[in-house]
Amino acid sequence: MPTAVKSVLPVVLLGCGGVGRHLLHHIVSCRPLHANQGVAVQVVGVGDSSSLLVADDVHSGGFDDALLTNICNAKSAGSPLSSLLGQGHCQVFKNAEASGKVIEAATTLGRSTGLVLVDCSATYETVPLLKDVVDHGCCIALANKKPLTGAYVGAGLPVIATVTRIIASGDPISRIIGSLSGTLGYVMSELEDGKKFSEVVKTAKSLGYTEPDPRDDLGGMDVARKVESLYPSELGPDAMSTKDFLESGVAQLDKSMEERIKAASLKGNVLRYVCEIGSAGCQVGIRELPKNSALGRLRGSDNVVEIYSRCYESSPLVIQGAGAGNDTTAAGVLADILDLQDLFQKTA
């Protein structure tokens, strides 16, 4: 006998790229699981960079799974959201009108069931909209790192939940050390095999490990504000386009990266892009580490975090897992959405 629905989570998704499409696939494929848990995730709107597809009645239950699948297929093929009109009870709004429609939904649902605005885009332009939605009493979940720098690292690793439990137990944390960017972890480990930096960066982008502009990852801004960038300012976004950076700019970094890799190898070390949080604050950048350490053994796009506390001082608590990729990130976003269910109005 099906479990009665206890929580309904209306969702508006911004961004139909790799992560956004994987999120919609996860929502559809997890219907049986969520039904057994008494939870219903209802997508009432989906937006891309130019328009918003929204349900005629945001209270009615949102898009059906067939339409969600068609949205994924259309965006994968490069088709506009407007091509889906006629496949369901929905409307399309463009540009400023689209933002106004999101605020309208937030105003309506914020006073009743609630709303989760999910940002899977890769732009700063969503910031005003995110603020407005929060002001209307709604929730947000982010895969987009830009609005809140460093808020979403480690894809779906349960780092925050683990740290919260340790602190709640009365065990003070002294420091946390980790490789928190799956993209930079992949780049560093691939360089050990003698590959050129430029080739590794291009491969990482083709695998979906980087942002649309890889410099968003190479600059380290998804890890912390105080960072060591892997490229100089003359190769930055203000100096050249993403296309020019990938075609010619990134190759200018090959020689210097090769020299750093060789210098570390002669000492039996490897290079890792590491973040350390301790009593001295937050330090982020490339560090030489022993090959046999937890961070030194890291391969591919995995993330690893070492947590040191009174109970874990001599042998740290280690959390390791996939740290990049559309599928993994989308799964983490869906988990964040479900974590919000206690904030929503329960059904009778």
C-alpha positions in Angstrom: 0.0 0.0 0.0 1.5 3.4 -1.0 2.6 5.7 1.7 0.5 8.9 2.0 2.2 12.0 0.8 3.3 14.0 3.8 5.5 16.7 2.2 5.1 18.4 -1.2 8.2 20.3 -2.4 7.4 22.6 -5.4 10.6 23.4 -7.3 11.6 25.9 -9.9 14.9 25.0 -11.7 17.2 27.6 -13.2 19.7 26.1 -15.6 19.2 23.3 -18.1 22.8 22.4 -18.7 24.5 19.1 -17.7 23.7 19.4 -13.9 20.2 20.7 -14.4 19.2 17.9 -16.9 20.7 15.2 -14.6 18.7 16.7 -11.7 15.4 16.3 -13.7 16.4 12.7 -14.6 17.0 12.0 -10.9 13.7 13.5 -9.8 11.9 11.3 -12.4 13.8 8.1 -11.6 13.4 8.5 -7.8 9.6 8.8 -7.9 9.0 5.3 -6.4 11.6 5.9 -3.6 10.2 9.3 -2.7 6.6 7.9 -2.8 7.6 5.3 -0.2 9.0 8.2 1.9 5.8 10.2 1.6 7.6 13.0 -0.3 6.6 14.5 -3.7 9.0 16.8 -5.6 6.9 18.8 -8.0 8.8 20.8 -10.7 6.6 23.8 -11.5 9.1 25.7 -13.6 12.3 25.3 -15.6 14.4 28.2 -16.9 17.4 28.5 -19.2 19.4 31.6 -20.1 16.6 33.2 -22.1 13.3 31.9 -21.0 11.2 30.2 -18.3 8.7 27.3 -18.9 6.2 27.4 -16.0 3.1 25.4 -15.2 -0.3 27.1 -15.9 -1.2 26.5 -12.2 1.7 26.2 -9.8 -0.6 24.7 -7.2 -1.8 21.9 -9.5 1.1 19.5 -9.1 3.7 20.8 -11.7 5.0 19.1 -14.8 4.4 15.4 -15.4 7.4 13.1 -15.9 6.9 12.9 -19.6 7.3 16.6 -20.0 10.3 16.6 -17.7 11.9 14.0 -19.9 11.0 16.0 -23.0 12.6 19.1 -21.5 15.9 17.2 -21.0 15.8 15.8 -24.5 15.0 19.2 -26.0 17.8 21.0 -24.2 20.3 18.3 -25.0 19.5 18.8 -28.6 19.9 22.6 -28.3 16.2 23.4 -28.7 14.5 26.3 -26.9 12.0 25.8 -24.1 9.3 27.3 -26.3 9.4 24.2 -28.5 7.7 22.3 -25.7 4.5 24.4 -25.7 1.6 22.2 -26.4 3.1 19.2 -24.6 1.6 20.1 -21.3 -0.3 22.8 -19.4 2.5 25.4 -19.4 3.5 28.8 -20.6 6.8 30.4 -21.7 8.1 33.7 -20.4 11.2 35.5 -21.6 14.0 37.6 -20.0 12.7 40.1 -17.4 9.2 38.7 -17.7 10.6 35.3 -16.7 12.1 36.7 -13.5 8.8 38.4 -12.7 7.0 35.1 -13.1 9.4 33.4 -10.6 8.8 36.1 -8.1 5.1 35.7 -8.6 5.4 32.0 -7.9 7.5 32.7 -4.9 4.9 35.2 -3.6 2.1 32.7 -4.1 3.7 29.6 -2.8 5.7 31.3 -0.1 2.4 32.0 1.7 1.1 28.5 1.3 3.1 25.3 0.4 6.5 26.9 0.0 9.0 26.8 -2.9 12.5 25.7 -3.6 14.4 27.8 -6.2 17.2 25.6 -7.5 20.1 27.3 -9.3 22.0 25.0 -11.6 23.2 27.8 -13.8 26.8 29.2 -14.0 26.2 32.9 -13.7 26.1 35.8 -11.2 23.0 37.1 -12.9 20.7 34.9 -10.7 21.8 36.7 -7.5 19.1 39.3 -7.4 16.4 36.7 -8.1 17.8 34.4 -5.4 17.7 37.3 -2.9 14.1 38.2 -3.8 12.9 34.6 -3.5 14.4 34.3 0.0 12.8 37.6 1.0 9.5 36.0 0.1 10.0 33.2 2.5 11.2 30.6 0.0 14.2 28.3 0.0 17.1 28.0 -2.4 19.5 25.1 -3.3 22.6 25.8 -5.3 24.9 23.9 -7.7 26.0 27.3 -9.1 29.1 28.3 -7.1 29.1 32.0 -8.1 26.3 33.5 -6.0 27.8 32.1 -2.8 31.5 31.5 -3.5 32.7 28.2 -2.1 29.3 27.2 -0.8 29.1 24.1 -3.1 32.3 22.1 -3.1 32.8 18.4 -3.0 29.7 17.6 -5.1 27.6 15.4 -2.7 30.1 14.5 0.0 28.5 14.7 3.5 31.1 17.1 4.9 28.8 19.6 6.5 26.6 17.0 8.1 29.7 15.2 9.5 31.2 18.4 10.9 27.9 19.3 12.5 27.6 15.9 14.2 31.2 16.1 15.6 30.7 19.6 17.0 27.3 18.6 18.5 29.0 15.8 20.3 31.2 18.2 22.2 34.4 17.1 20.2 36.1 20.4 19.2 37.5 20.4 15.7 41.1 21.7 15.4 41.6 21.7 11.7 40.2 20.5 8.4 42.4 19.7 5.4 41.1 18.6 2.0 41.2 18.6 -1.7 37.8 20.2 -2.3 37.7 20.7 -6.0 37.2 17.5 -8.1 38.2 19.5 -11.1 41.6 20.5 -9.7 42.1 17.1 -8.1 41.6 15.5 -11.6 44.0 18.0 -13.2 46.8 17.5 -10.6 46.6 13.7 -10.7 46.6 13.6 -14.5 49.7 15.8 -14.7 51.6 13.1 -12.8 51.3 10.9 -15.9 53.3 13.4 -18.0 50.3 14.9 -19.7 50.3 18.6 -20.8 48.4 21.0 -18.6 46.4 22.3 -21.5 45.4 18.8 -22.7 44.3 17.9 -19.2 42.1 21.0 -18.8 40.4 20.4 -22.2 39.8 16.8 -21.3 38.3 17.8 -17.9 35.9 20.2 -19.7 34.9 17.5 -22.2 34.1 15.2 -19.2 31.8 17.7 -17.6 34.2 18.3 -14.7 34.6 22.0 -15.2 32.4 25.0 -15.3 31.5 26.3 -18.9 34.6 28.6 -18.5 37.3 26.3 -16.9 39.0 29.4 -15.4 36.2 29.4 -12.8 37.7 26.2 -11.5 41.4 26.9 -12.2 41.1 30.2 -10.4 40.2 28.2 -7.2 37.1 30.3 -6.5 35.0 27.3 -5.8 37.3 26.4 -2.9 37.7 29.8 -1.0 38.2 33.5 -1.5 41.8 33.4 -0.5 43.4 31.3 -3.2 46.3 30.6 -5.5 45.1 30.8 -9.0 46.6 28.4 -11.6 46.6 31.2 -14.3 48.0 34.8 -14.4 45.7 37.8 -14.8 46.7 38.3 -18.4 45.0 35.0 -19.2 41.9 35.8 -17.1 38.3 36.4 -18.2 38.8 40.2 -18.4 41.7 39.6 -20.8 40.5 36.9 -23.2 37.4 34.9 -24.0 36.9 31.3 -23.0 37.4 30.2 -26.6 40.7 32.0 -26.9 41.9 30.6 -23.5 41.2 27.0 -24.5 42.7 27.4 -28.0 45.9 29.3 -27.1 46.0 30.8 -23.6 46.1 27.6 -21.5 49.0 26.1 -23.5 51.2 29.0 -22.2 51.0 27.3 -18.8 52.3 23.9 -19.9 56.0 24.5 -19.3 55.7 26.0 -15.8 53.4 23.3 -14.6 55.6 20.5 -16.0 58.6 22.0 -14.1 56.7 22.1 -10.8 55.5 18.5 -11.2 59.1 17.3 -11.9 60.5 19.3 -9.0 58.0 17.7 -6.6 58.6 14.2 -8.0 62.4 14.4 -7.4 61.6 14.7 -3.7 59.1 11.8 -3.7 56.2 14.2 -3.6 53.1 15.1 -5.6 51.2 18.4 -6.1 47.7 18.8 -4.8 45.4 21.8 -4.7 44.6 21.9 -1.0 42.5 23.9 1.4 43.4 24.0 5.1 41.2 25.5 7.8 42.6 26.0 11.2 43.5 28.4 14.0 45.4 30.6 11.5 42.4 30.9 9.2 42.0 29.4 5.7 44.9 28.7 3.4 44.4 27.5 -0.1 46.8 26.7 -2.9 49.1 24.1 -4.5 51.1 22.1 -1.9 53.7 19.4 -2.2 52.6 16.3 -0.3 54.0 12.8 0.2 52.8 10.3 -2.4 51.6 7.9 0.3 49.4 10.4 2.2 45.6 10.4 1.9 45.8 13.5 -0.2 48.8 12.3 -2.2 47.1 9.0 -3.1 44.1 10.9 -4.5 43.3 10.1 -8.1 40.9 11.4 -10.7 38.1 13.7 -9.7 37.6 12.4 -6.2 37.6 14.8 -3.2 39.1 13.9 0.2 38.6 15.7 3.5 40.6 15.0 6.7 39.0 16.2 9.9 41.1 16.6 13.0 39.6 16.9 16.5 40.3 15.7 20.0 39.0 12.3 19.2 40.5 12.2 15.7 43.8 13.9 16.4 46.3 11.2 15.6 44.2 9.4 13.0 41.9 11.9 11.3 38.4 11.2 10.1 38.6 10.9 6.3 35.7 11.4 3.9 36.4 10.6 0.3 34.3 10.3 -2.8 33.4 11.7 -6.2 34.0 15.5 -6.3 33.0 16.4 -9.8 30.6 15.4 -12.6 27.1 16.3 -13.5 25.5 13.2 -12.2 27.2 13.4 -8.8 26.5 17.1 -8.4 22.8 16.7 -9.4 22.4 13.9 -6.8 23.8 16.2 -4.2 21.4 19.0 -5.2 18.4 16.6 -4.9 19.6 15.5 -1.4 19.7 19.2 -0.5 16.1 19.7 -1.7 14.9 16.8 0.3 16.7 18.1 3.4 14.4 21.1 3.3 11.2 19.1 3.6 10.8 19.8 7.3 10.4 23.5 6.5 7.4 22.9 4.2 3.8 22.7 5.0 2.6 19.1 5.7 -0.3 17.7 3.8 -3.4 16.6 5.8 
